[in-house]
């Protein structure tokens, strides 16, 4: 499942490093080229929960394989595109089922472990995202620089094909056993705290992608790096992100709210460090490594905050997080493109800082009636009681043995 995540993220975010090349190839502005990322994300945001609900009764392995097959087709069509419009259509094609993969994979992972360890399990799947930023995005950027932009899409197609084969041969069948109705799942939409957390996730990811979506442009124009150097920086960004994602999973298992707030303050600080030292190669390389370490944890934080308040419908909550997260990607790239067009790429840091600050403020907002609080407390108590009983049983069997 982590390999599948790697494949779809390589497709979604792989264009980040080649946006300047595509803008030049199709004779469009950099903010228009940014729609290759934001249009993909907007489609996910608008359709995610619906496609997740409509496919909720289909065998989960079959569904994940179908998603990856469509991603292979999308990359092949992208590679042979002869116009910007054709490329946009090819890019949007797989976005409709993208959130289904995330919802299924992350929930399936969380169910393999005890509830308190769910963030760690999800972090393994989301590790595919981190590795995609380590290998996927930099390699597609490097391949485009070495050969051409078409080769970069062909490479993404091969990655998804390998992930499809791995899922088909090594993942067991996952028939849907639960008989939960759509009506039962929609009950979570009445939870006020869920909407607060989803809104905070949207704004947080918008802040992350206002700058990250144009990182290749920033490094080229402000840091004066070549295509090869930019690929190396993206590799460094993703490499530290693997460690950061893993540590974020551990931190979330201990304290979700504290981890969220430390993450946001750290990300704000590193953005303004990039603004201050962006024109210096060595300081910027150090900043990029720290930035990647922090940045990747944002998706895991959003996932954990969303599903933790809706345990009765985790897949729907996960798909809502994916939709709101991708709405954040869309909003972030649009705002980033506007700032770049109006004020220049260097000033894009300011919009990221503002959005992340708003997300930090929302971390102090708590809503919900007494009934919701009581239900959450009762659920927690039952889980603790179940774990105590399991521990006693294990100890008793050990003594008998």
C-alpha positions as CSV (number, residue, x, y, z in Angstrom):
1,X,0.0,0.0,0.0
2,X,2.9,2.3,0.7
3,X,4.2,1.5,-2.8
4,X,0.8,2.4,-4.3
5,X,0.9,5.7,-2.4
6,X,4.4,6.3,-3.9
7,X,2.9,5.8,-7.4
8,X,0.0,8.1,-7.1
9,X,2.0,10.9,-5.3
10,X,4.7,10.6,-8.0
11,X,2.0,11.4,-10.6
12,X,0.2,14.1,-8.6
13,X,3.3,16.1,-7.4
14,X,5.8,15.0,-10.1
15,X,4.9,18.1,-12.2
16,X,6.2,20.4,-9.5
17,X,9.8,20.1,-10.6
18,X,8.9,20.5,-14.3
19,X,6.3,23.3,-14.2
20,X,8.8,25.9,-15.6
21,X,9.6,23.4,-18.5
22,X,5.9,22.8,-19.2
23,X,5.1,26.5,-19.1
24,X,7.7,27.1,-21.8
25,X,6.8,24.1,-23.9
26,X,3.1,25.0,-24.1
27,X,3.7,28.8,-24.1
28,X,1.7,29.5,-21.0
29,X,2.5,31.5,-17.8
30,X,3.8,29.8,-14.7
31,X,0.6,30.4,-12.8
32,X,-1.4,28.8,-15.7
33,X,0.9,25.9,-15.7
34,X,0.3,25.6,-11.9
35,X,-3.2,24.4,-12.8
36,X,-1.7,21.0,-13.7
37,X,-1.3,20.7,-10.0
38,X,-4.2,22.7,-8.7
39,X,-6.7,21.3,-11.2
40,X,-5.8,17.8,-10.2
41,X,-6.2,18.7,-6.5
42,X,-9.5,20.6,-7.2
43,X,-11.0,17.5,-8.8
44,X,-10.1,15.5,-5.8
45,X,-11.6,18.1,-3.5
46,X,-14.9,18.2,-5.3
47,X,-15.4,14.5,-5.9
48,X,-13.5,12.7,-3.1
49,X,-16.3,11.9,-0.5
50,X,-18.8,10.9,-3.2
51,X,-16.5,8.4,-5.0
52,X,-15.5,7.0,-1.6
53,X,-19.1,6.4,-0.6
54,X,-20.1,5.1,-4.0
55,X,-17.3,2.5,-4.0
56,X,-17.5,1.6,-0.4
57,X,-19.0,-1.9,-1.1
58,X,-16.3,-2.9,-3.6
59,X,-13.5,-5.3,-2.6
60,X,-10.8,-2.9,-1.3
61,X,-7.9,-4.7,-3.1
62,X,-9.8,-4.5,-6.4
63,X,-10.5,-0.8,-5.9
64,X,-6.9,0.0,-5.2
65,X,-5.7,-1.9,-8.3
66,X,-8.3,-0.1,-10.4
67,X,-7.1,3.3,-9.2
68,X,-3.4,2.4,-10.1
69,X,-4.4,1.1,-13.5
70,X,-6.1,4.5,-14.3
71,X,-3.0,6.3,-13.1
72,X,-0.9,4.3,-15.6
73,X,-3.3,5.3,-18.4
74,X,-3.2,8.9,-17.3
75,X,0.6,9.1,-17.5
76,X,0.7,7.5,-20.9
77,X,-1.8,10.1,-22.2
78,X,0.1,12.9,-20.6
79,X,3.3,11.8,-22.3
80,X,1.7,12.0,-25.8
81,X,-0.2,15.3,-25.2
82,X,0.2,17.8,-28.0
83,X,-1.6,20.7,-26.3
84,X,-2.0,22.1,-22.8
85,X,-5.7,21.3,-22.8
86,X,-5.0,17.6,-23.6
87,X,-2.4,17.5,-20.9
88,X,-4.9,19.0,-18.4
89,X,-7.5,16.4,-19.3
90,X,-5.0,13.6,-19.0
91,X,-4.0,14.9,-15.6
92,X,-7.5,15.2,-14.3
93,X,-8.6,11.7,-15.4
94,X,-7.2,9.8,-12.4
95,X,-8.0,12.5,-9.8
96,X,-11.6,11.2,-9.4
97,X,-10.5,8.0,-7.8
98,X,-7.3,9.3,-6.1
99,X,-9.1,9.8,-2.6
100,X,-10.5,6.3,-2.7
101,X,-6.9,4.8,-2.6
102,X,-5.9,7.1,0.3
103,X,-9.1,6.3,2.3
104,X,-8.8,2.6,1.8
105,X,-5.1,2.3,2.4
106,X,-4.8,4.4,5.5
107,X,-7.9,2.9,7.2
108,X,-6.7,-0.6,6.3
109,X,-3.3,0.1,7.8
110,X,-4.8,1.6,11.0
111,X,-6.9,-1.5,11.6
112,X,-3.9,-3.8,11.7
113,X,-2.7,-2.4,15.1
114,X,-4.1,-1.2,18.4
115,X,-5.9,2.2,18.3
116,X,-3.1,4.0,20.1
117,X,-0.6,2.8,17.4
118,X,-2.8,3.8,14.5
119,X,-0.8,7.0,13.7
120,X,2.4,4.9,13.4
121,X,0.7,2.4,11.0
122,X,-0.7,5.2,8.9
123,X,2.7,6.8,8.8
124,X,4.0,3.7,7.1
125,X,1.5,4.1,4.2
126,X,2.2,7.8,4.1
127,X,5.8,7.0,4.0
128,X,5.1,6.3,0.4
129,X,4.4,10.0,0.1
130,X,7.7,10.9,1.7
131,X,9.6,8.5,-0.5
132,X,7.8,9.9,-3.6
133,X,9.2,13.3,-2.7
134,X,12.6,11.7,-2.2
135,X,12.7,9.7,-5.4
136,X,9.6,10.4,-7.4
137,X,9.6,14.2,-7.7
138,X,13.4,14.7,-8.0
139,X,13.8,11.8,-10.5
140,X,11.0,13.0,-12.7
141,X,12.6,16.4,-12.6
142,X,16.0,15.0,-13.4
143,X,14.7,12.8,-16.3
144,X,12.9,15.8,-17.8
145,X,16.2,17.7,-17.6
146,X,18.2,14.8,-19.0
147,X,15.8,13.8,-21.8
148,X,12.5,15.6,-22.1
149,X,9.3,16.3,-20.2
150,X,7.5,13.3,-21.9
151,X,10.1,10.9,-20.4
152,X,9.1,12.2,-16.9
153,X,5.5,11.2,-17.4
154,X,6.5,7.8,-18.8
155,X,8.6,7.2,-15.7
156,X,5.6,8.0,-13.5
157,X,3.6,5.5,-15.5
158,X,6.2,2.8,-15.0
159,X,6.2,3.5,-11.2
160,X,2.4,3.1,-11.1
161,X,2.6,-0.1,-13.2
162,X,5.0,-1.6,-10.7
163,X,2.8,-0.6,-7.8
164,X,-0.2,-2.1,-9.5
165,X,1.7,-5.4,-10.0
166,X,2.8,-5.5,-6.4
167,X,-0.7,-4.9,-5.1
168,X,-2.2,-7.5,-7.5
169,X,0.3,-10.2,-6.5
170,X,1.1,-9.6,-2.9
171,X,-1.9,-8.0,-1.2
172,X,-4.6,-10.4,-0.1
173,X,-8.3,-10.0,-1.1
174,X,-10.1,-7.4,1.1
175,X,-13.8,-8.0,0.8
176,X,-16.0,-5.5,2.6
177,X,-17.3,-7.3,5.7
178,X,-19.0,-4.4,7.5
179,X,-22.7,-3.8,6.7
180,X,-22.6,0.0,7.5
181,X,-25.1,2.0,5.4
182,X,-24.3,5.3,3.8
183,X,-26.8,6.9,6.1
184,X,-25.0,5.6,9.1
185,X,-21.7,7.0,7.8
186,X,-23.1,10.4,7.1
187,X,-23.9,10.9,10.8
188,X,-20.3,12.1,11.3
189,X,-21.1,15.2,9.2
190,X,-23.0,16.5,12.3
191,X,-19.7,16.7,14.3
192,X,-18.6,20.3,14.7
193,X,-15.1,19.4,15.7
194,X,-14.6,17.4,12.5
195,X,-15.4,20.5,10.4
196,X,-13.0,22.6,12.5
197,X,-10.2,20.1,12.0
198,X,-11.0,19.8,8.2
199,X,-10.9,23.5,7.8
200,X,-7.7,23.8,9.7
201,X,-6.2,21.1,7.4
202,X,-7.3,22.9,4.3
203,X,-5.7,26.2,5.5
204,X,-2.5,24.4,6.7
205,X,-2.0,22.6,3.4
206,X,-2.7,25.8,1.5
207,X,0.0,27.4,3.5
208,X,2.4,24.5,2.7
209,X,1.7,24.5,-1.0
210,X,1.6,28.3,-1.6
211,X,5.4,28.1,-1.7
212,X,6.2,24.3,-2.1
213,X,4.1,24.2,-5.3
214,X,6.5,26.7,-6.9
215,X,9.7,25.5,-5.1
216,X,11.5,24.7,-8.4
217,X,10.7,28.2,-9.6
218,X,11.9,29.7,-6.3
219,X,15.1,27.8,-6.3
220,X,15.8,28.8,-9.9
221,X,15.0,32.5,-9.7
222,X,16.0,33.3,-6.1
223,X,18.7,30.7,-5.3
224,X,20.0,30.8,-8.9
225,X,20.2,27.0,-9.0
226,X,20.5,24.9,-12.2
227,X,18.1,22.1,-13.2
228,X,20.4,19.5,-11.7
229,X,20.9,21.4,-8.5
230,X,17.2,21.8,-8.1
231,X,16.7,18.0,-8.5
232,X,19.3,17.5,-5.8
233,X,17.5,20.0,-3.5
234,X,14.2,18.2,-4.0
235,X,16.0,14.9,-3.2
236,X,17.3,16.4,0.0
237,X,13.9,17.8,0.8
238,X,12.2,14.4,0.5
239,X,15.1,12.5,2.1
240,X,14.8,14.4,5.4
241,X,11.0,14.1,5.0
242,X,11.1,10.3,5.4
243,X,12.6,10.7,8.9
244,X,10.3,13.6,9.7
245,X,7.2,11.5,8.7
246,X,8.3,8.6,10.9
247,X,9.0,10.9,13.9
248,X,5.7,12.7,13.4
249,X,3.8,9.4,13.6
250,X,5.5,8.6,16.9
251,X,4.8,12.1,18.3
252,X,1.1,11.9,17.2
253,X,0.8,8.6,19.1
254,X,1.7,10.6,22.3
255,X,0.0,14.0,21.8
256,X,-1.9,15.0,18.7
257,X,-2.6,18.6,19.6
258,X,0.9,19.4,20.8
259,X,2.5,17.8,17.7
260,X,0.1,19.9,15.5
261,X,1.1,23.2,17.1
262,X,4.8,22.5,17.2
263,X,4.6,21.5,13.5
264,X,2.9,24.7,12.4
265,X,5.3,27.0,14.4
266,X,8.3,25.2,13.0
267,X,7.0,25.4,9.4
268,X,6.4,29.1,9.8
269,X,9.9,29.7,11.1
270,X,11.6,27.7,8.2
271,X,9.6,29.6,5.6
272,X,10.9,32.9,6.8
273,X,14.4,31.5,7.1
274,X,14.1,30.7,3.3
275,X,12.9,34.2,2.6
276,X,15.9,35.7,4.5
277,X,18.6,33.4,3.1
278,X,17.1,32.2,-0.2
279,X,19.8,33.8,-2.3
280,X,22.7,31.9,-0.6
281,X,23.3,28.4,-1.8
282,X,24.7,26.7,1.3
283,X,22.3,28.2,3.8
284,X,19.4,27.4,1.5
285,X,20.6,23.8,1.2
286,X,20.5,23.5,5.0
287,X,17.1,25.2,5.1
288,X,15.7,22.8,2.4
289,X,16.8,19.8,4.5
290,X,15.1,21.1,7.6
291,X,12.0,22.3,5.6
292,X,11.6,18.8,4.2
293,X,11.9,17.2,7.6
294,X,9.0,19.4,8.9
295,X,6.8,19.6,5.8
296,X,6.0,15.9,5.2
297,X,4.3,15.5,8.6
298,X,1.5,17.8,7.6
299,X,-0.5,15.1,5.7
300,X,-0.2,12.7,8.6
301,X,-1.3,15.3,11.1
302,X,-4.4,16.2,9.0
303,X,-5.3,12.5,8.6
304,X,-5.0,11.8,12.3
305,X,-7.0,14.9,13.4
306,X,-9.8,14.0,11.0
307,X,-10.2,10.3,11.6
308,X,-9.7,10.5,15.4
309,X,-13.0,12.5,15.8
310,X,-15.0,10.1,13.5
311,X,-14.1,6.5,14.5
312,X,-17.5,5.2,13.3
313,X,-16.8,6.1,9.7
314,X,-13.0,6.3,9.2
315,X,-13.0,5.9,5.4
316,X,-15.4,8.7,4.9
317,X,-13.5,10.9,7.4
318,X,-10.2,10.0,5.6
319,X,-11.7,10.9,2.2
320,X,-13.0,14.2,3.5
321,X,-9.5,14.9,4.8
322,X,-8.1,14.1,1.3
323,X,-10.7,16.4,-0.3
324,X,-10.1,19.3,2.1
325,X,-6.3,18.7,1.8
326,X,-6.4,18.8,-2.0
327,X,-8.7,21.9,-1.8
328,X,-5.8,23.3,0.3
329,X,-3.4,22.4,-2.5
330,X,-5.6,24.1,-5.0
331,X,-6.0,27.2,-2.9
332,X,-2.3,27.3,-2.0
333,X,-1.1,27.0,-5.6
334,X,-3.7,29.6,-6.8
335,X,-2.7,32.1,-4.1
336,X,1.0,31.4,-4.7
337,X,0.6,31.9,-8.5
338,X,-1.3,35.2,-7.9
339,X,1.4,36.5,-5.5
340,X,4.2,35.5,-8.0
341,X,2.4,37.2,-10.9
342,X,1.7,40.4,-8.9
343,X,4.8,40.7,-6.7
344,X,7.4,38.2,-7.8
345,X,8.4,34.7,-6.6
346,X,10.3,35.9,-3.6
347,X,7.2,37.3,-1.9
348,X,5.3,34.0,-2.1
349,X,6.7,33.2,1.4
350,X,4.4,35.8,3.0
351,X,1.2,34.1,1.9
352,X,2.4,30.8,3.3
353,X,3.3,32.3,6.6
354,X,-0.1,34.0,6.9
355,X,-2.1,30.8,6.2
356,X,0.0,28.7,8.5
357,X,-0.6,31.3,11.3
358,X,-4.3,31.0,10.8
359,X,-4.1,27.2,11.0
360,X,-2.2,27.6,14.2
361,X,-5.0,29.8,15.6
362,X,-7.6,27.2,14.7
363,X,-5.8,24.6,16.7
364,X,-7.1,26.3,19.8
365,X,-10.8,26.0,18.6
366,X,-12.8,23.2,20.2
367,X,-16.5,22.7,19.6
368,X,-19.0,19.9,20.4
369,X,-21.8,19.3,22.8
370,X,-21.7,17.3,26.0
371,X,-23.1,14.3,24.3
372,X,-20.2,14.1,21.9
373,X,-17.7,14.5,24.7
374,X,-19.4,11.8,26.7
375,X,-19.4,9.4,23.7
376,X,-15.7,10.0,23.0
377,X,-14.8,9.4,26.7
378,X,-16.9,6.2,26.8
379,X,-15.2,4.9,23.6
380,X,-11.8,5.7,25.1
381,X,-12.7,3.9,28.3
382,X,-13.9,0.8,26.5
383,X,-10.6,0.7,24.5
384,X,-8.5,1.0,27.6
385,X,-10.6,-1.7,29.3
386,X,-10.2,-4.0,26.3
387,X,-6.4,-3.5,26.3
388,X,-6.3,-4.3,30.1
389,X,-8.2,-7.5,29.5
390,X,-5.9,-8.5,26.7
391,X,-2.8,-7.8,28.8
392,X,-4.3,-10.0,31.7
393,X,-5.0,-12.8,29.2
394,X,-1.5,-12.7,27.8
395,X,0.0,-12.8,31.4
396,X,-2.3,-15.6,32.4
397,X,-1.3,-17.7,29.3
398,X,2.3,-17.0,30.0
399,X,1.9,-18.3,33.6
400,X,0.0,-21.4,32.5
401,X,2.7,-22.0,29.9
